[in-house]
Amino acid sequence: MRSNSKFKFRLTRRFLFLFAAVAALLPLATARADVGPKPTANFEFEYQIDPVDIVEGELIECDDETCETGNPLEQLGPQNFECTATSCSSMAYGYADYLKLVITFTDRVRESNVFTKKAFSATYKVIVSESSLQVEEVRKVVPSGCCPAMAATIALELLIATIYVNAFHLSRTILSWVPLASILTLPIVWFVFPLLQLSAGWVVGLSETFAVVVEAGLIYLVTRRTTSLRHATALSLLMNGASFLIGLLLHL
C-alpha cells in the first residue's frame, strides 16, 4: 500500500511539473504554432479613389442573401474581426452563409455587397469606390502560414517531448521521431482537411483528432519496445493540445 501511494505521488508530481513547464512556455510563443489552419477571412483593399485610411470596421453576418437583418461578428475569445489602417482580418468558430462589410474610413462609412465564404481560410479583394465597397473572394492555391506553422510546431513539440521524456524517464529515441510525425501530419491537416465540405468546427475537430492519432501511432510503432501506448497517446495529446492552445492564444 505504501509503495503504491508513493508511485501515485511521483506520477502526480511529474504531471504537475509537466503542466507547469508547458504553461510557462505559453507566454514565450512568438509565432503561430498551431497544428492546423483556422477558419479565417482576410480582406485586402484596392482603391479606385485616392487611398484613405481605415478607422474601424464590422463584418456583418446575414440571415439571407438580401442581408435585410444581420449582426456584427461577435468578439468571443479568439473569435474577432479587426482592422489596421490598410487591411482587415477575422477568425471565427464558424461564419454565416452570407456576409457584408461595413468599414469606417477617414472620409466616410462605406458598405459592401453581400458575399459568401467558400474557402476555409479565405482571402478577399475589396475594391473601394467613392461610395461603396465591392468584395470578391480570391482563390489561393497555398494556404498562408503553413511553413512558419510547421517550423514553430516542430520546435514546440520537440520541447514538450523533451520535458515529457525527462519527467517520465523514457527513452530519448522518441525525440528523433517527433519531427517526422509533425512533417507527416501537418501537410494533410493544412491542405486536405480544409477542402472538406464541412463546417469549421468539424474541420478543426477532425484535423486535430487525425494529428493526435497518427502521431501517437507512429511514436508507439517505432518505440514500442521502450514506450507504452499509454505514454505515446499522452505525449501526442499533450503536444497537439499545447500547440492548438497557443494558436488560439495568439489570436486574443
Sequence and secondary structure as in RCSB ss.txt:
>XXXX:A:sequence
MRSNSKFKFRLTRRFLFLFAAVAALLPLATARADVGPKPTANFEFEYQIDPVDIVEGELIECDDETCETGNPLEQ
LGPQNFECTATSCSSMAYGYADYLKLVITFTDRVRESNVFTKKAFSATYKVIVSESSLQVEEVRKVVPSGCCPAM
AATIALELLIATIYVNAFHLSRTILSWVPLASILTLPIVWFVFPLLQLSAGWVVGLSETFAVVVEAGLIYLVTRR
TTSLRHATALSLLMNGASFLIGLLLHL
>XXXX:A:secstr
 HHHHHHHHHHHHHHHHHHHHHHHHGGG  S   SS   EEEEEEEESSS   EEEEEEEEESSTT SSEEE   
BTTBEEEE SSEEEEE S   SEEEEEEEESS EEEB  B   SSEEEEEEEE SS EEEEEE  SS TTHHHHH
HHHHHHHHHHHHHHHHHHT  THHHHHHHHHHHHHHHHHHHTGGGSSS HHHHHHHHHHHHHHHHHHHHHHHHTT
TS HHHHHHHHHHHHHHHHHHHHHTT 
